[in-house]
Amino acid sequence: MKRNYLLGSLFMALLGASIALFAYTKFFEKPTVAGSKDSSKVELHDAQAYLTSLQMQEGQVDLTYAAEQTVHAVVHVRIKTMVGGQADNPILEWFYGDRYSKPREVEGFGSGVIISSDGYIITNNHVVENAESVEVALNDKRTFTAQVVGRDPSTDIALLKIKVDGLPFIKYGDSDQLKLGEWVLAVGNPFNLTSTVTAGIVSAKGRSLSLNEGDYKIESFIQTDAALNMGNSGGALVNTKGLLVGITSAIVSPNGGYAGNSFAIPVTIVKKVVDDLKEFGEVQRAIIGVNIKEVESEDARKQNLSEIRGVLVAGIVEDGSAKAAGLKENDIIVKFDDVSVNSVPELQEQVGKHRPGDRANITYLRNGKETTVQILLKNVAGNTNIVKAGMGKDTVFGAKLEPLGSSEKRSFDVNYGVKVTDLNEGKFKDLGIKRGYIILSINGKKVNSPSDVRDFTNNESTLKSIGGIQADGTVFSYQFGN
């Protein structure tokens, strides 16, 4: 017995020595640095991270490497905008005076993630959507004026660009591979405290919070318990390897502070939106031509399903991709491009990875039988053309419009109207209309959607009057001839 014990101890000692010798010869014998021509060698800090992981006890997670790799690639986004109250409210003007009735400059802040060495930065749309100017402060305290390359309210993503090279950046990971209980880090600038790192686990995936606006909104949030607060919006959610898996976007809280749950946009959605904004200035949104809803127990019973799964087709769009592929109302979609989908957000996330003109497999159940067909994805106009900035369905007279959200309606005390979210060359720009203006009426008729503006002007051929609210809260009204 004693002899066996001694032999076992000797074997373990030899094994430990072998591992140490292997690590030394592989990582430390001739260490190379970044930029070395010898690509077969691992950088010194990577070797150290590897050896650190060997020293960790079972069950422990080392987050220091991920924090070190990401903290310098997360920036502080500062915005300035003009706000002001409605000048025709005498009660508030009596109590608050000029502070309410006159436009004033206010500052806001958030976070951003550098994704390339030449200065492209991802942040949230809600951080910069009403900004008159955007400034980015790097972790080394350098500051730069940022250009807003493009924004997408439907996913709450915006892309910024600063003129500088040689920046540290975070590489994309794969949010599809995240597992419940996996450790993640949130890096951002809460309360103007720069370079703040918090940690948590993935609590859930595919969450929908009904925060984004628009008919084609995509919400499939990663839920974590990493602490987020005001200013974290637009920051990085990374895995333990330091790879970007999400853009932090929201919290659910009764008082505006962290309350245990935080939410990030999956990088699979982010990457597609960013690529589109860089290449076209407009998101190329693919649709399958169906109205969808969650599968309920009664739907599963009618389809003789042993479990509640998939997404129910509640309606089919005429001349849409789904109808051409043979789908019908009450079919249950269970896979898209061979990925299982069990909720509306999950299906939206998978479709959102594609562009019009792409082909994808769609698997559905009908009368208990599973069928897979190929579908040709189209854009919102019903074709496969590329939509460039200023050419979208929601663009009228050169202005990109979107319906007012519920919070904006409450803020301006209206129950209708559209907001100017972007402005290109066209009649509205010539008239002095600016981004952030609210259009309430066109040719004497109240408007609720971009299509109303197009219809009431006879497809942009007639404009006799326009009225609404400027970004600072003051009312405007223009008349043109008879």
Beta strands, then each sheet from edge to edge (+ up, - down):
strand 1: 74-83
strand 2: 104-114
strand 3: 120-124
strand 4: 133-137
strand 5: 143-145
strand 6: 147-152
strand 7: 157-161
strand 8: 183-188
strand 9: 196-207
strand 10: 221-224
strand 11: 236-239
strand 12: 244-251
strand 13: 262-266
strand 14: 290-294
strand 15: 311-316
strand 16: 332-336
strand 17: 339-340
strand 18: 359-366
strand 19: 369-376
strand 20: 395-396
strand 21: 399-403
strand 22: 418-423
strand 23: 438-442
strand 24: 445-446
strand 25: 465-469
strand 26: 475-479
sheet 1: 5+ 4- 1+ 2- 3+ 7- 6+
sheet 2: 8+ 9- 10+ 13- 12+ 11- 8+
sheet 3: 14+ 15- 16+ 17-
sheet 4: 14+ 15- 16+ 18- 19+
sheet 5: 20+ 21- 22+ 23- 24+
sheet 6: 20+ 21- 22+ 23- 25+ 26-
end
